[in-house]
Amino acid sequence: MSYFQGKTALVTGAAGGIGAAIVKRLRSEGARVAVADRDVAGIDAEAHLPGNLLEAAYADGLAKAAFDALGGLDIVVNNAGVITRGAVTSTTDADWDLSLGVNVQAPFRVCRSAIPMMAGRGGGAIVNVSSCWGVRPGPNHAVYCMTKAAIASLTQCMGMDHAHQNIRINAVCPNEVNTPMLRTGFVKRGFDPDTAVAELGKTVPLGRIAEPEDIADVVVFLASDAARYMCGSLVEVNGGKPVG
């Protein structure tokens, strides 16, 4: 089945584990995809838009660049994100700027520019990547939780504000996912990543943490007509594991 035959999509954070899985799924369903990240070399896609989301001009112009490259823009997936660990007292200004810039300001800027384009074409779908930790904050991730709560709230507000334009805006909220970012975090803290992922999986009722494809499938669902009556929804994908 080709859910997205003739559709065009922009995916940020396309070089990461979840982003790459989203791009692959969208293209397998017929979408033509523009990929955005610091380095997009080697990613199979119809358009490559490398850049730094911390740069306002790049984030502001990303939707237009995708529109021009693909001849339209029907779907936006704001997937790019960073994780800052620790309490507020151990959070540096650099941590703050990076987390706010990538997790909140960039998707805000992308949505702000994409929505008028989508409205002009009769509608579209935006899927933001929040987190279970943004819906139910956990310990020792103060700034990360705050930023993911912000994008969850923004999603709910935009979902209401732009539904009349036939633009559906929803968010997927994962818990732990087996990505290079997660594994790198374990290495930085002195853990063997394979062992740490296996141990973490034991805390999940389904018996494992998520794979990127588990999240990508839900993103694709939210972007498709199968989710045609969903606006401003926060969909948790957590294997039954609560935050804590």
C-alpha positions as CSV (number, residue, x, y, z in Angstrom):
1,M,0.0,0.0,0.0
2,S,1.2,3.5,-0.8
3,Y,-0.2,5.9,1.7
4,F,1.7,8.8,0.4
5,Q,1.9,8.5,-3.4
6,G,2.3,11.9,-4.8
7,K,3.0,13.5,-1.3
8,T,6.0,15.5,-0.2
9,A,7.6,15.5,3.2
10,L,10.3,17.3,5.2
11,V,12.0,15.4,8.1
12,T,14.4,17.1,10.5
13,G,17.0,15.1,12.4
14,A,17.0,12.8,9.5
15,A,20.5,11.4,10.2
16,G,19.6,10.0,13.6
17,G,18.2,6.6,14.4
18,I,14.5,7.6,14.6
19,G,14.8,10.2,11.7
20,A,16.4,7.6,9.4
21,A,13.6,5.1,10.1
22,I,11.0,7.8,9.4
23,V,12.5,8.7,6.1
24,K,12.7,5.1,5.1
25,R,9.1,4.5,6.0
26,L,7.8,7.6,4.3
27,R,9.6,6.8,1.1
28,S,8.5,3.2,1.1
29,E,4.9,4.5,1.1
30,G,5.5,6.7,-1.9
31,A,6.4,10.0,-0.4
32,R,9.1,12.2,-1.9
33,V,11.3,13.4,1.1
34,A,13.5,16.3,1.9
35,V,16.0,15.5,4.7
36,A,17.5,18.0,7.1
37,D,20.4,17.6,9.5
38,R,23.9,18.8,10.0
39,D,25.2,16.1,7.7
40,V,22.7,14.4,5.3
41,A,25.3,12.7,3.1
42,G,24.5,9.1,2.4
43,I,20.8,9.4,3.2
44,D,18.5,8.2,0.4
45,A,16.1,11.0,-0.2
46,E,14.8,13.3,-3.0
47,A,16.3,16.5,-1.5
48,H,19.1,17.1,0.9
49,L,19.0,20.3,3.0
50,P,22.0,20.3,5.4
51,G,22.3,22.9,8.1
52,N,22.3,23.9,11.7
53,L,18.9,24.2,13.3
54,L,20.4,26.6,15.9
55,E,20.7,29.2,13.1
56,A,17.4,31.1,12.9
57,A,17.7,31.8,9.2
58,Y,18.2,28.1,8.4
59,A,15.3,27.0,10.5
60,D,13.0,29.8,9.2
61,G,13.8,28.9,5.6
62,L,13.7,25.1,5.8
63,A,10.1,24.6,4.9
64,K,10.4,26.9,1.9
65,A,13.6,25.1,0.8
66,A,11.8,21.7,1.0
67,F,8.8,23.2,-0.8
68,D,11.0,24.5,-3.6
69,A,13.0,21.3,-3.9
70,L,10.0,19.0,-3.9
71,G,7.4,21.1,-5.7
72,G,5.2,21.2,-2.6
73,L,5.0,20.3,1.1
74,D,2.3,18.0,2.5
75,I,4.0,16.6,5.6
76,V,6.5,17.9,8.1
77,V,8.1,15.8,10.8
78,N,10.0,17.8,13.5
79,N,12.1,14.9,14.7
80,A,15.4,16.7,15.6
81,G,16.2,16.7,19.3
82,V,18.9,16.6,21.9
83,I,18.9,15.2,25.5
84,T,20.4,17.2,28.3
85,R,20.7,15.2,31.5
86,G,20.9,16.5,35.1
87,A,19.2,18.8,37.5
88,V,18.9,22.5,36.9
89,T,21.9,23.2,39.2
90,S,24.1,21.2,36.9
91,T,22.8,22.7,33.6
92,T,25.1,25.1,31.9
93,D,24.1,28.0,29.7
94,A,25.4,26.0,26.7
95,D,23.1,23.1,27.7
96,W,20.2,25.5,28.0
97,D,20.8,27.2,24.6
98,L,21.3,23.9,22.8
99,S,18.2,22.3,24.3
100,L,15.9,25.3,23.8
101,G,17.3,25.9,20.3
102,V,16.9,22.4,18.9
103,N,13.9,21.1,20.9
104,V,11.7,24.1,20.9
105,Q,12.8,27.1,18.8
106,A,13.6,25.1,15.7
107,P,10.2,23.2,15.5
108,F,8.4,26.5,16.3
109,R,10.2,28.2,13.4
110,V,9.6,25.3,11.0
111,C,5.9,25.1,11.8
112,R,5.5,28.9,11.6
113,S,6.8,28.9,8.0
114,A,5.2,25.6,6.9
115,I,1.6,26.2,8.0
116,P,0.9,29.0,5.6
117,M,2.3,26.9,2.7
118,M,0.2,24.0,3.7
119,A,-2.9,26.1,4.1
120,G,-2.3,27.5,0.6
121,R,-2.4,23.9,-0.8
122,G,-5.5,22.9,1.1
123,G,-4.0,21.3,4.1
124,G,-1.3,19.0,5.4
125,A,0.0,17.1,8.4
126,I,2.7,18.0,10.9
127,V,4.1,15.4,13.4
128,N,6.3,16.7,16.2
129,V,8.5,14.4,18.3
130,S,7.9,15.1,22.0
131,S,8.5,12.5,24.7
132,C,6.8,10.7,27.5
133,W,9.2,12.7,29.7
134,G,7.5,15.9,28.5
135,V,4.0,14.6,29.4
136,R,5.1,13.1,32.8
137,P,8.5,14.5,33.8
138,G,11.0,12.2,35.4
139,P,14.1,12.9,37.5
140,N,17.5,14.3,36.5
141,H,16.4,15.6,33.1
142,A,15.0,19.0,34.1
143,V,15.7,20.9,30.9
144,Y,15.0,18.0,28.6
145,C,11.6,17.5,30.3
146,M,10.8,21.2,30.1
147,T,11.6,21.4,26.4
148,K,9.6,18.3,25.5
149,A,6.7,19.6,27.6
150,A,6.9,22.8,25.6
151,I,6.7,21.1,22.2
152,A,3.8,18.9,23.5
153,S,1.9,22.0,24.6
154,L,2.7,23.8,21.3
155,T,1.4,20.8,19.4
156,Q,-1.9,20.8,21.3
157,C,-2.3,24.6,20.7
158,M,-1.5,24.4,17.0
159,G,-3.7,21.4,16.6
160,M,-6.7,23.5,17.7
161,D,-5.6,26.7,15.9
162,H,-5.1,25.2,12.5
163,A,-7.6,22.3,12.2
164,H,-9.9,24.7,10.3
165,Q,-7.2,24.9,7.6
166,N,-7.2,21.1,7.3
167,I,-3.8,21.0,8.9
168,R,-3.5,18.2,11.4
169,I,-0.8,18.7,14.0
170,N,0.0,15.9,16.4
171,A,2.9,14.6,18.4
172,V,4.5,11.2,19.1
173,C,5.8,10.8,22.7
174,P,8.4,7.9,22.9
175,N,10.1,6.6,26.0
176,E,13.6,5.1,25.7
177,V,14.5,4.2,22.1
178,N,17.5,2.1,21.0
179,T,19.3,4.9,19.0
180,P,22.9,6.0,18.6
181,M,22.1,9.0,20.8
182,L,21.0,6.7,23.6
183,R,24.0,4.4,23.2
184,T,26.4,7.3,23.1
185,G,24.9,8.6,26.4
186,F,25.6,5.2,28.0
187,V,29.2,5.2,26.7
188,K,29.8,8.8,28.1
189,R,28.6,7.6,31.5
190,G,31.0,4.6,31.4
191,F,28.4,1.8,30.6
192,D,28.6,-0.9,28.0
193,P,25.8,0.1,25.6
194,D,24.7,-3.4,24.8
195,T,24.5,-4.4,28.4
196,A,22.8,-1.1,29.4
197,V,20.1,-1.5,26.6
198,A,19.4,-5.1,27.7
199,E,19.1,-4.1,31.3
200,L,16.9,-1.1,30.4
201,G,14.6,-3.5,28.4
202,K,13.9,-5.5,31.6
203,T,12.2,-2.4,33.0
204,V,9.7,-2.3,30.2
205,P,6.5,-4.4,30.4
206,L,6.8,-5.4,26.8
207,G,10.3,-6.7,27.6
208,R,12.5,-4.4,25.5
209,I,13.0,-0.7,24.8
210,A,11.7,0.7,21.5
211,E,13.5,0.4,18.2
212,P,13.4,3.4,15.8
213,E,11.0,1.6,13.6
214,D,8.5,1.3,16.4
215,I,8.4,5.1,16.6
216,A,8.5,5.6,12.8
217,D,5.4,3.5,12.3
218,V,3.4,5.7,14.6
219,V,4.7,8.9,13.0
220,V,3.7,7.5,9.6
221,F,0.3,6.7,10.9
222,L,-0.2,10.2,12.3
223,A,0.9,11.7,9.0
224,S,-1.5,9.5,7.0
225,D,-5.2,9.8,6.3
226,A,-5.7,6.9,8.7
227,A,-5.3,9.5,11.4
228,R,-7.6,12.0,9.6
229,Y,-9.6,12.8,12.8
230,M,-6.7,13.4,15.0
231,C,-5.7,17.0,15.9
232,G,-3.5,18.1,18.8
233,S,-3.0,14.5,20.1
234,L,-0.1,13.4,22.1
235,V,0.5,9.7,21.4
236,E,2.7,7.9,23.9
237,V,4.7,5.0,22.5
238,N,6.3,3.5,25.6
239,G,5.9,-0.3,25.7
240,G,3.8,0.1,28.8
241,K,6.6,1.7,30.8
242,P,5.7,4.7,33.0
243,V,8.2,7.5,33.4
244,G,10.0,7.5,36.7
